[in-house]
């Protein structure tokens, strides 16, 4: 940045001398243009930068929100140029093209001349004005991409059709076969069903135990030392996009804003998109009221169906500037060094490593019984089972937040499926199926555990419905799927994704049979449970359930949450809730598969404390 521009900023009172000195020091350390640092730090507004440039170069400043461009000049094939180079044709005046730019440097001038001729004239505007204009003019194009790009380019991996004809035919054949068997040979049929379910439960027990053993004994998570973080060169760090999809979550937004401001990462290299529904005026106003720095940009997603988080993320992806991208929820508190840890993991991984999942846990773990059980659930899942999946090279269903991607590869995969309500889990499986790899990083994002049972059931039923969608999508061609994953990956997927749903649905049936066996001794159950099946069922009932209780007790050890250990003894009641959510998810899969049931955030008594501590 030339000294004359810096002097102009101070001379005309746009910034103080102390602010300039601070920004110049960061410019040397970060290797980021001075205007980006000044606006990212909140020292100056972007429109004031434009006015300072105007004084220096004697150029006009255009407010594109008030002085609308001639839309006939804007071409869809030039969108990448408008967004990437921040150059936009504005109007034709006196037979000359008027072009607006954000920075009037020599490279920009040359690019403008090459695109629009030597006779064009240049005016100044802000990045926000150009981005907002592009969003407004090409809204329908971005919506079409968000909704249908995956379905058009890779229809076999889209949940837009919930069931395909072959699956419906197979389901109908299985039902008819079972019904015919019950009519013709009821005893043999019920014995065979018992055999299959007994084998499933036994296999599920051994598989989950193996995952925990692998994840706990020989975890692939490699410790990253503080010295390694300290030695990273800020000047070499890439731009990092952060997507924050929200819907009616404005009250908890300060938690994430406070956490992002404390990130150990050059703030001028952050590209933060608050992804909001256009009609969600409450959250939009809440975001505006926070007085956010220029690195925070509001992306308004226009109304279209289905209204889902993955559709909103797809829409925002078109505007992402970062080489890497992560999703956070509004109430998240990622550890300050998470982005740097992820970059270190990417650097020491191979080229096939294109996604890294951070661990998740809760800041209100001890609020009530449900939050304690939810914390046990997540500790078992993210601290033990997912590392086990990574070690065994089984597809990792991503969590709903803190997924870090290489942006270019994410785009090449057509991003998220807007018709799958667990788009994260689906994408994790699709990544593996396409020959890429998901890794785990030794960093935690803390969020709000659901403290209300009705709210928890709504959330978990959506997750289980999404697991059903994910299983149906990837099992459309089971032979092809098997060849892409191999034996361990294929059957690991069956147990981890399909088995999670099946266990939730089958458990109440066998609990009911056990109660009948205890209360109705005159009924001859033995003819449906031959000795071998009886022994396996007893193992499942006693040893299997005892083992899962034991695993729940083990879950909090890694985090030294020893006060949660007794809660493992009450896990049965948590399983009951899971089954309720499972049947609700199944019903919704049939009636309204794309319906996104909203989870309320900010209802925890701990959230107010987190908001207060955020400093926002």
C-alpha positions, -999 to 999 in steps of 0.1 A, spaced: 0 0 0 15 34 -10 22 59 17 0 85 1 -32 65 7 -22 58 43 -16 95 48 -50 103 33 -67 80 57 -51 98 87 -53 133 73 -90 132 67 -98 115 100 -108 81 87 -85 64 112 -61 74 140 -24 73 138 -23 45 164 -48 25 143 -26 30 112 5 19 131 -12 -12 144 -26 -20 109 8 -15 92 24 -39 117 -2 -65 109 2 -59 72 39 -69 75 30 -100 95 0 -112 77 8 -101 41 -27 -88 36 -36 -54 19 -39 -26 44 -76 -18 36 -86 -54 43 -69 -52 77 -84 -18 86 -120 -30 78 -115 -65 93 -103 -49 126 -133 -26 125 -110 5 124 -129 19 93 -160 11 73 -156 -2 38 -174 28 23 -149 51 40 -121 31 22 -139 38 -11 -141 75 -2 -104 77 7 -96 61 -26 -118 86 -44 -99 115 -28 -66 100 -39 -76 91 -75 -103 116 -81 -129 89 -88 -166 87 -82 -180 65 -54 -211 45 -63 -236 30 -38 -250 1 -58 -279 -3 -34 -292 31 -43 -277 36 -78 -287 3 -94 -266 -11 -123 -280 -17 -157 -288 -54 -153 -286 -60 -191 -248 -56 -188 -245 -84 -162 -238 -118 -177 -242 -152 -159 -209 -165 -173 -191 -136 -157 -202 -142 -121 -168 -157 -111 -152 -125 -123 -176 -102 -105 -172 -121 -72 -135 -131 -75 -120 -99 -90 -146 -75 -76 -151 -58 -110 -187 -51 -122 -200 -33 -152 -224 -5 -140 -238 16 -167 -232 31 -201 -229 69 -200 -219 90 -230 -214 58 -249 -187 47 -225 -189 17 -202 -188 27 -165 -172 -1 -144 -171 -2 -106 -142 -17 -87 -133 -21 -50 -95 -15 -53 -81 8 -80 -47 -8 -81 -27 -13 -114 -37 -50 -117 -73 -41 -114 -70 -13 -140 -54 -36 -165 -81 -63 -159 -108 -37 -164 -93 -25 -197 -89 -61 -209 -125 -69 -202 -143 -37 -212 -119 -18 -235 -96 11 -232 -123 37 -232 -142 25 -202 -143 47 -171 -139 35 -135 -158 42 -103 -154 29 -68 -177 8 -46 -174 -18 -18 -171 -55 -18 -205 -57 0 -222 -37 -28 -208 -59 -55 -216 -92 -37 -251 -80 -28 -258 -69 -64 -247 -103 -78 -269 -121 -52 -299 -99 -61 -295 -101 -99 -287 -138 -101 -308 -150 -73 -327 -176 -94 -295 -190 -108 -279 -195 -74 -312 -210 -61 -312 -235 -89 -276 -245 -82 -283 -249 -45 -314 -271 -51 -306 -292 -81 -269 -293 -90 -263 -326 -73 -295 -341 -86 -287 -331 -122 -250 -339 -122 -250 -370 -99 -286 -382 -96 -277 -416 -82 -264 -398 -51 -293 -375 -46 -321 -381 -21 -345 -361 -43 -364 -394 -50 -367 -409 -16 -372 -444 -30 -363 -456 -64 -385 -482 -82 -361 -511 -76 -361 -504 -38 -399 -501 -37 -401 -534 -56 -376 -551 -33 -395 -538 -2 -428 -550 -16 -413 -584 -23 -398 -588 12 -431 -579 28 -451 -603 6 -425 -630 13 -428 -626 50 -466 -624 50 -468 -655 29 -443 -673 52 -464 -664 82 -495 -678 66 -480 -710 52 -453 -718 78 -456 -693 107 -432 -711 131 -404 -715 106 -409 -679 94 -408 -664 129 -377 -685 137 -359 -672 107 -368 -636 116 -355 -643 151 -323 -657 136 -317 -626 114 -324 -601 142 -303 -621 167 -274 -621 143 -278 -584 137 -278 -575 174 -248 -597 180 -229 -582 151 -239 -547 161 -225 -554 196 -192 -567 184 -188 -540 157 -194 -511 182 -171 -527 207 -144 -530 180 -148 -494 171 -144 -482 207 -114 -505 212 -97 -492 180 -106 -456 187 -95 -457 223 -65 -480 221 -49 -470 189 -65 -437 179 -54 -421 146 -58 -386 162 -22 -373 164 -15 -348 191 -6 -313 178 18 -295 201 15 -258 209 49 -252 195 37 -265 161 9 -239 162 33 -211 173 57 -219 144 30 -214 117 36 -184 95 6 -161 94 17 -148 61 14 -183 45 -21 -190 59 -49 -192 33 -82 -174 33 -106 -195 53 -144 -194 47 -167 -200 77 -204 -208 69 -229 -202 97 -263 -214 86 -291 -202 109 -328 -200 111 -344 -181 140 -312 -184 161 -303 -148 166 -303 -150 203 -273 -173 204 -253 -158 176 -232 -137 200 -217 -170 213 -201 -179 179 -192 -143 171 -173 -140 203 -155 -173 197 -146 -163 161 -132 -130 172 -109 -150 196 -97 -174 169 -59 -177 166 -61 -168 129 -56 -135 110 -90 -120 111 -84 -103 77 -80 -138 62 -114 -150 75 -144 -150 51 -174 -154 74 -208 -159 59 -239 -157 81 -263 -177 60 -299 -166 68 -333 -172 53 -345 -140 35 -377 -140 55 -360 -144 89 -360 -107 98 -355 -114 135 -321 -131 130 -311 -106 102 -318 -77 126 -300 -95 154 -269 -99 132 -270 -63 122 -273 -51 158 -240 -68 167 -220 -42 147 -199 -69 130 -167 -63 112 -164 -64 74 -153 -101 74 -188 -110 85 -212 -110 55 -249 -118 56 -261 -141 28 -298 -141 24 -312 -173 10 -344 -166 -10 -374 -188 -3 -377 -221 -21 -385 -257 -11 -372 -277 6 -361 -252 32 -331 -270 46 -297 -263 60 -279 -280 31 -297 -259 6 -287 -228 25 -251 -239 26 -251 -247 -11 -264 -212 -18 -237 -196 3 -210 -218 -12 -212 -198 -45 -199 -168 -26 -171 -185 -6 -137 -170 -11 -116 -193 10 -93 -222 -1 -107 -240 29 -142 -239 44 -158 -249 77 -194 -250 89 -203 -238 124 -237 -235 142 -247 -202 157 -241 -214 193 -208 -231 187 -175 -223 206 -147 -238 186 -113 -239 203 -93 -209 192 -65 -229 175 -89 -252 155 -83 -237 121 -46 -239 124 -47 -275 137 -69 -284 107 -44 -269 83 -16 -289 99 -36 -321 95 -43 -313 58 -6 -305 53 6 -338 67 -22 -358 51 -22 -372 15 -40 -355 -14 -71 -378 -8 -77 -362 26 -103 -335 16 -124 -332 48 -115 -331 85 -141 -335 113 -134 -318 146 -148 -334 178 -180 -321 193 -190 -317 229 -212 -295 251 -207 -265 274 -239 -274 294 -231 -310 300 -243 -310 337 -275 -290 333 -299 -320 336 -302 -357 330 -308 -353 293 -277 -331 287 -257 -356 307 -268 -384 285 -263 -364 254 -228 -356 265 -221 -393 271 -236 -400 236 -213 -374 219 -182 -384 239 -187 -420 229 -194 -410 193 -167 -384 186 -139 -394 210 -140 -432 205 -162 -444 176 -153 -419 148 -115 -424 154 -123 -462 152 -140 -456 119 -111 -437 106 -87 -464 117 -107 -491 99 -113 -469 68 -150 -471 72 -171 -441 58 -174 -414 85 -208 -398 88 -199 -362 95 -214 -343 124 -236 -312 117 -209 -287 125 -171 -283 124 -166 -301 91 -136 -286 74 -132 -290 36 -109 -282 7 -133 -258 -10 -124 -267 -46 -130 -305 -40 -162 -298 -22 -175 -279 -52 -164 -307 -75 -185 -331 -54 -215 -308 -59 -215 -300 -22 -244 -310 0 -277 -328 -9 -305 -303 -1 -330 -332 0 -312 -351 28 -319 -339 63 -286 -353 75 -266 -338 46 -234 -341 67 -236 -378 72 -245 -383 36 -216 -362 24 -191 -381 46 -202 -414 30 -202 -399 -5 -166 -385 0 -154 -420 8 -174 -436 -20 -157 -411 -45 -122 -423 -34 -114 -394 -9 -108 -395 28 -122 -379 59 -99 -373 89 -104 -365 126 -86 -336 142 -76 -332 179 -97 -302 185 -132 -297 200 -161 -274 193 -184 -269 222 -221 -263 216 -254 -263 235 -267 -298 244 -305 -302 240 -320 -298 275 -356 -304 265 -370 -338 257 -396 -327 231 -369 -306 214 -344 -335 216 -369 -359 200 -375 -334 171 -337 -331 166 -330 -368 169 -359 -379 147 -345 -357 119 -311 -373 123 -325 -408 122 -347 -399 92 -316 -386 75 -297 -418 83 -326 -437 66 -323 -414 36 -285 -419 35 -288 -456 36 -314 -457 9 -293 -435 -14 -261 -454 -11 -277 -488 -12 -293 -482 -46 -265 -501 -62 -252 -524 -34 -227 -543 -56 -212 -511 -69 -211 -496 -34 -194 -528 -21 -167 -525 -48 -161 -489 -40 -157 -495 -2 -145 -531 1 -156 -556 27 -149 -537 59 -161 -504 46 -193 -518 32 -204 -538 63 -191 -510 86 -216 -487 68 -244 -513 72 -238 -514 110 -230 -478 117 -256 -461 95 -282 -488 89 -276 -505 122 -281 -473 142 -316 -469 127 -325 -506 128 -316 -509 165 -338 -479 174 -367 -495 155 -362 -531 167 -355 -525 204 -391 -518 214 -403 -550 197 -379 -572 217 -384 -553 249 -421 -560 244 -414 -597 238 -393 -599 269 -420 -584 290 -446 -608 276 -422 -637 283 -419 -625 319 -456 -618 325 -472 -646 304 -453 -679 313 -481 -700 298 -473 -688 263 -450 -712 245 -422 -689 233 -397 -717 231 -410 -730 198 -399 -696 182 -366 -696 200 -346 -728 194 -317 -733 218 -291 -717 196 -312 -686 190 -322 -685 226 -285 -685 237 -277 -657 212 -307 -637 224 -296 -641 260 -261 -629 251 -277 -599 233 -300 -591 261 -276 -595 290 -240 -592 278 -248 -569 248 -268 -544 269 -243 -546 297 -215 -540 273 -232 -509 258 -238 -496 293 -201 -502 300 -191 -483 269 -213 -454 280 -195 -454 313 -162 -454 295 -171 -425 273 -164 -396 296 -129 -408 307 -110 -391 279 -124 -357 289 -122 -365 326 -159 -359 330 -160 -384 359 -192 -370 373 -210 -384 342 -200 -420 349 -231 -429 371 -253 -417 342 -242 -446 321 -264 -468 343 -295 -450 331 -287 -453 294 -318 -476 289 -341 -447 293 -321 -428 267 -325 -457 243 -363 -455 248 -362 -419 237 -341 -430 207 -367 -455 197 -395 -429 200 -374 -406 177 -367 -435 153 -404 -442 147 -412 -405 143 -384 -403 118 -397 -433 99 -432 -418 98 -418 -386 84 -397 -404 59 -429 -418 44 -451 -387 47 -427 -357 44 -391 -368 37 -376 -333 31 -392 -316 61 -366 -300 83 -378 -300 118 -364 -270 136 -343 -275 167 -346 -246 192 -314 -232 204 -307 -208 233 -331 -226 257 -304 -237 280 -298 -217 312 -261 -219 304 -265 -201 270 -271 -168 288 -238 -172 306 -220 -181 274 -235 -150 257 -224 -128 285 -189 -143 284 -187 -139 246 -181 -101 251 -204 -93 221 
